[in-house]
Amino acid sequence: MSWLIENDKLVKEFSFNDLTQLTQFLQIVAVHADKTDHHPNVCIFKAKQMKVELMSHDKKAITSRDHALAKFIDDAYDEFVG
């Protein structure tokens, strides 16, 4: 599934086997977000699903930073779940 645009944000949902796997993946995303100083909004639901929203809050729009973070998250997810 590709990223969607909803309410001027890039949005995508990710599924995991359990909450432990989800939080391990979220840690990967968090470390990268801290390094790049660009943080996603994340919502965890049903203990195995995670919704990610990306928007550059300072620009109030989707920017190249959001697209770069989306690519990182996709690549990391593909590698993480194998």
Residue pairs with C-beta under 8 A, 6 or more apart in sequence:
1 12
1 13
2 12
3 10
3 11
3 12
3 54
3 70
4 10
4 11
4 12
5 11
5 62
6 53
8 55
8 60
8 61
8 62
9 41
9 53
9 54
9 55
9 62
10 53
10 54
10 55
10 62
10 66
10 67
10 70
11 51
11 52
11 53
11 54
12 51
12 52
12 70
12 73
12 74
13 49
13 50
13 51
13 52
14 22
14 25
14 49
14 50
14 51
14 52
14 77
15 48
15 49
16 22
16 25
16 48
16 49
16 50
16 81
17 48
18 47
18 48
19 44
19 47
19 48
21 48
22 44
22 47
22 48
22 49
22 50
24 80
25 50
25 76
25 77
25 80
26 42
26 44
26 50
28 76
28 80
29 40
29 42
29 52
29 72
29 73
29 76
32 69
32 72
32 76
33 39
33 40
33 69
36 65
36 68
36 69
38 56
38 65
38 66
38 69
40 52
40 53
40 54
40 69
40 73
41 52
41 53
41 54
41 55
42 50
42 51
42 52
42 53
43 50
43 51
43 53
44 50
45 51
52 73
54 62
54 66
54 69
54 70
55 61
55 62
55 66
56 62
56 63
56 65
56 66
